[in-house]
Amino acid sequence: MPELPEVEAARRAIEENCLGKKIKRAIIANDSKVIEGVSSLDFESALLGKTIVSAHRKGKNLWLHLDSPPFPSFQFGMAGAIYIKGVAVTKYKRSAVKDNDEWPSKYSKFFVELDDGLELSFTDKRRFARVRLLKDPTSVPPISELGPDALFEPMTINEFTDSLSKKKIAIKALLLDQSYISGIGNWIADEVLYQARIHPLQICSSLSKENCATLHNCIKEVIEKAVEVGADSSQFPSNWIFHSREKKPGKAFVDGKKIDFINAGGRTSAYVPDLQKLSGTVATKAAGKPRKQASKKKGGDEAEDNVDDEDGVGDEPTNEEEESTKITKPKKGGNPRGRGKKPPMKRKAKESDDDDDDDDDDSVGNNDVSSEEDDEDPTEKGRKVKTTTSNKQAKTVKTSKRAVSSQDGKKPKRAK
């Protein structure tokens, strides 16, 4: 999907070719899923005659500043792309328009023709993008909820180190969180963690100051290099994991080292086990079971982030205390298998009777009893079942008598 470098390349292309030009024609797609909160006709009329003053970006969002509001804004989603006819704009995976395709593309959601004949289009084949018409794009979500831009508003090393020391989640999940840093998506997160030699599941607060400083520097270098070459991946350094991260498992290598794939931050993540190792107590808790942790969706910065190539905040662990709780804390009324002595049969039956109102606890209790009975002597087992049945029958009779007594007490009132 387009991440900071790709969206920045689009912004720069608009800045270099479209500023100071007036919109003389506009075609907005009749697609309420992508065109949000305004009809296509109202959108078109709001653009006509306006001049493009500047182009802005924060994170993976772009908006055009016109000579008067409202302004069009673009949330690129999985396959959103800016095209300018006759101008080379970086193409990336899932781009819909080829040089020999119809123009404007059938996937165009926003199309304008400028007064010098230049034509600009925003396309989205997958329909996960959002195009809005806003009085002030920075004052409303999603832009208002974004963290500092990774290129324009980088944290200092001290700020970055201090913030990581307070985070009890996996580093990959944090990097994908657009409210923490905006603009980093799946491929950038994988790249900076590989360059910094940090495992995607390493808990942020467990990183050393040296790790934090290295990661801070890698984020800067990777983003600046990608932006410098206009997000043209063919010009990315050959030692980047980027070039092999989409190859099949077992066939993916970087600098002769094998690349493995796990779920981290709710996303398929590429890393090099030989170089990116888990350290500290988290190593024993997270290693070997990252896929289980990544299966629990918690949402992300965009709805489409749940579709493999989007980024969001995902399932990740978890601080160390929470992980420990998940492993050791049994359900109410249950007995963790293989730990301690099994409670006596009669006591368990009593607990079950006392908890009849709680179906979940009762179910757990019954399951535990069944597993215990499998190893018991058949005669003793029969006596216990008989005792349990008698107790239940007695309880039923007692309850019935109580109900009848209650009804008898109400009869005189009815007679009145």
MIMIDREN-782032 format. One record per residue (C-alpha): y, z, x. Coordinates in steps of 0.5 Angstrom, whole numbers, plus 500, padded with zeros to 3 digits. Last residue first. Layout:
% MIMIDREN-782032
YZX;...
END
This chain:
% MIMIDREN-782032
480596379;473594380;474590386;477597390;470600388;466595391;470595398;466601401;459598399;461591403;463596409;456599408;452593408;456590414;454596418;447596416;446589418;449591425;444596426;439592424;441587429;441592434;434594433;432587433;435586440;432593443;425591440;426584443;428587450;422592450;417586448;420582454;419588459;412589456;410582457;413582464;409588466;403585464;404578467;406581474;413579476;415573481;417569475;421574472;426575477;429568476;429569468;433575469;438571473;438566468;439571463;445574466;449568467;448566460;451572458;457572462;458565460;457567452;462573453;461577446;453579448;456583454;452590452;446586450;446582457;448589461;442592458;437587459;439587467;438595467;431594464;429588469;432592475;437589479;435584485;437587492;442584496;444577497;439571496;442568490;449571488;448575482;452574476;456578471;462575473;461569477;460571485;466571490;463569497;464562498;470561494;473567496;472565503;476558502;481562499;482566505;482560509;488556505;486551501;483546502;485539500;485537494;490532494;497531495;499524494;498518497;496511494;490507497;484510493;487510486;489517485;496516488;497511482;500517478;505518484;507524488;500527488;495530483;490536483;484532484;477536486;473531490;476532497;473539498;466536497;468530502;470535507;463539507;461538515;467542518;471545513;469553514;466553521;472549524;477553520;476559524;479556530;479548532;477542528;476536533;480530533;478526540;470525539;471525532;476519531;479519525;480515518;481518512;479516505;484520501;485526496;488530502;482529506;476525504;472523511;471517515;469516522;472512528;467511534;471511541;471504545;479504545;478504537;472503534;470501526;463498526;459504524;463505517;466499515;473496518;479499514;481503519;480498525;487496526;491502524;487506529;493504534;491502541;493495540;500497539;503494532;505487533;500484528;502490523;509486522;512493519;519489521;517490529;522496530;520499523;513500525;515502532;520507529;515510524;509511530;514514535;517519530;511521527;508522534;513526537;513531531;505531532;506533539;511538538;506541532;500541537;504544543;506550538;499551536;496549529;493554525;498554520;497547518;490548517;486542521;483538515;486531518;483533525;489533531;489528537;496527536;495519536;490520531;494525527;500520527;495514525;492517520;498520516;501513517;496509514;495514508;503514506;509518510;515516507;518522504;517529508;515535504;516533497;512527499;506530500;502526504;503529511;501536507;495533505;493531512;495537515;490541511;493547507;496554509;503552510;507557513;506555521;508548519;515550517;516553523;514548527;518542524;524546524;523548531;522540533;528538529;526535522;527528521;533525516;533518517;526516519;522521515;526522509;527529508;523531502;523527495;524531488;531527487;528520488;522521483;526524479;533524478;539525481;538520487;538514482;545515479;546511473;539508473;535502471;528503473;522499476;516503477;510500481;503501479;502494475;497492480;500485481;507488482;513483484;520484486;524478486;530475490;533468489;539465493;543460490;550462492;552466486;545470486;539469482;535475480;528477478;525483477;517484474;515478478;507477477;507470475;511469481;518466481;516461484;509458483;505460490;505455496;508461500;504466498;506471493;501477491;502482496;495486496;495488504;502487507;508481507;514482511;520478509;521471511;527468507;527462504;526465497;527473498;521477496;520484495;513487494;510492489;502493491;500500491;507504488;513500490;518505486;524500485;531502483;536498479;543501478;547503472;553503475;558499478;559494484;552494485;548499489;541497490;535502490;529503494;523508494;518509499;521515502;529514501;532507501;538504500;541497499;549495499;554492494;550487490;555484485;555485478;556479473;549479470;545486472;546490465;545484461;538483464;536490463;538490456;534484455;528487459;528493454;529500458;526506460;521504465;520497467;513497470;509500464;514497459;512490461;517484458;519482465;526482467;529475469;536475471;542470473;549470476;548476480;554476485;553476492;557481497;550484500;544479499;542476506;542482511;542488506;536485502;532484508;534491511;531494505;525490505;523492512;525499510;520498504;514496509;516501514;516507509;510505506;507499502;500500500;
END
